[in-house]
Amino acid sequence: MWKYRSAVEKIKSIEEEAYPLVEKRIKEFENLGKYGTELDLFSELSFCVLTANWSAQGGIKAQNYIGKLNFARLSENELAEKLKEVGHRYPLMRARYIVENRKLIGSLRDLFNLPEKEARRILVKEAKGIGWKEASHFLRNIGKLDVAILDKHILRFLFNEGIIREIPKAWTEKRYEEIEMEFKELSFLLNKVSGELDLYIWYLLKGRVDK
């Protein structure tokens, strides 16, 4: 409990003002998971591919600019051009990943019905450009909230608060789950689920709630 105290106090200090923004975003995630089509889900998976080593705001911009139908039908070269137009750092590689991931269209809804860890393991194995963090990001964004999105901002926060001793340079499933357990303990102390707490920390750090 002692090592979480500072983080708990900081998050509680912004909880009231962040609450309506977080709740609005959580509702969007849950609605996408419950009512989204396969193309909606594929658009969100593509968003998570795009945010890796870029930014959530950049990913949102690209997702809106390209549109869900185009993620599923543009050629690799056409997608790369669209990504260049929005300033993506790796347009060629990300376009290739998105095109290769089209094989998953038709099976993404099945992931929603699986336990989080099983769904995440499948995504990491089957989807191009999707690691443990990106898979967690996708699952949270379709309303499966019992996962931690351990991006560099969250890891730095956990490190600065003394909750973890080092920031990993690479992930294995075991190492990801070890730090995820620390994050879940912090979530428990705040009476929140992991996918929800992530948004509060983002508000604390950035003053906004992305996705």
N, C-alpha and C positions, 0 to 999 in steps of 0.2 A: 504493500500500500504506500509506503513512504516514497518510493521512487516515482510513483505516479502523481504525487500530490500537486506539484507545480503545474503539470499539464492539466489536471482536473480543474484547478482554480482558474487557469487561463481560459479554458473552454467554457466554463460556467459564466465567465465574465461577459461573453458575447452571445450566450445561448439564446437569450430572450430576443435580441435584435435579429439574429440569424434564423430563428425558428420559422417564420413564414416563408422565407426563401428556400430553406431546406425542405419544408413540407411540400411546397409547390413542385420542387424538382423530384422528390420521391414519388409523388403522384404521377408525374410524367413517366418515370421509370416503370412503375407498376402497370400503368396503362399500356405502355409499349409491350411489356411482357405478356399481358393478358389478351390484348386485342390487335397487336401488330401482325402484319402479314409477313411472309418469308422475306419479301423484298424490304420491308421495314427493318427486320432483324438483320438482314445482310448489310443494309446501309449502316446500321449501328456497329456491326462487326468491322466494316470498312473504316468507320470513324476511329475505332480503337487501333486499327493498323496504322492509320495516319498520325495519331497523336504520339506514337512511340518515337522518342528522340526529337520531338517537335513540341507542340503545346496543345492543350485542350481548346484554347480559343482558336488556334490555327485549324485544328480539326473540325471545329464547329463551322468555321468560315468555309472550309473546303467542302464539307458535307452539304451545306446549304447551296453552295455554288454549283456543285456537280449534280445533285439531286438523286433520289433513291433509284430511279429507273436506270440512270446512266451508270451507276456502279455495276449494274448487272448486264449492261448491253454494249457499252462503248468498247472499242478495241483497246488493246494495251497502249498503243501509241496515242490514241485520242485521250485516254485517261491521263497519261503522262503529261500531255500538253495542258490539260485542265489544271493539273497539280502545279505545273510551272507557273501558270497564270495567277495562282493564289500564293505563290512563293514558297511552296514546300521544299524542304531541304533535300529530299531524296525522291524526286518525282518518278524516275525510271523504276527504281526498286519497288516503291510502294504500288505503282501501277501493276507491276508484274505479280506482286503478292495478291492484290485484289482480284485480278483475273484468275489466278490459280485457285483462289478460295471460292469461286463460283460453284465448284463441285459440291459445296456444303449447302447451297440453296435447296431447300426441301427437307433438310434435316435439322435446321436450327431450332425449330419449335420443339423437337425432341429433347434438346438440351435443357430447355426450360423446365421439363418435367423430371429431370434427374437431380439428385443431391448435388450441392455446389461443388464439392471436391471431385466427384466423378465427372461432372460436366467440364470442369476446368482442366482436368487431366486429358480429356478427349480433345478439347480445343488446342491445348499445347501440342499435342501429337499430330493433329490433323490440319490445323490452319497455319498458313504461311504468315510470317510476321507477327505471330502471337506467342508471347512468352507467358510466364506466370502472372506478371502484373497486368498485361493486356487482356488476358483471359478473365482475370478478376474484374477488370474494368468493364468488359462486355457484360458479364453476368450481373454485376451491380446495376448497369444501365438498362437491363431488362427486368429489373425488380427482384433479383435474387441477392438479398442484402447481407447475407452472412459471409461476406468475403472482405478482405482488406486489399485496397489498391496501394501497393507499396511503391509509389513513385518517389522520385528524388526529393520532392518537397516534404512528403510525409516522413520519409526516412530521416531527413535532416532535422525535422521537428522532434522525432523520437530520440535521435542522438543528442540534440541540444538539451532536451529535457532529462537526459540521463536514463532513459528507458532502455535503450540499446547501447552497447559499448562500441560498436563500429558499424559503418555503412557497408554492406556487402558490395563487392565489385562485380559479382556474377551470382546467378541463382541456380540452386537445385531445388527440387520440390521440398526436400526436408528442411533446407535453410529458410525457404519462403514460409513454410508453415510454422517454424520456430518463431520468427518475428511476427507473423500473423497472430500467434497466440498472445504475444505481448500486447498487440493492438486490440485484440478481443478483450483482454483483461481491462484495459483502459476503457473500452466501450462499456463493459459491464459496470464499472464504477460510476459511469455517467448515465447508466440506465438507457443505453442506446445499442443499436446493432452496428456492426462494423461499417457497412455501406452508407449508413447515415452519419456516423461520426466523421468519416472522411470529409463530408461536405462542411461540417462545422469547423474542422481544422483549416480547410481551404478558406473559409470566411475569416477565420482568425488571422491567417497569413496574408491573404490577398484582398480582403474586403469585398469578396464576391463569391457567388456559388456557381461554378461551372458544372460540367457533367463528365 
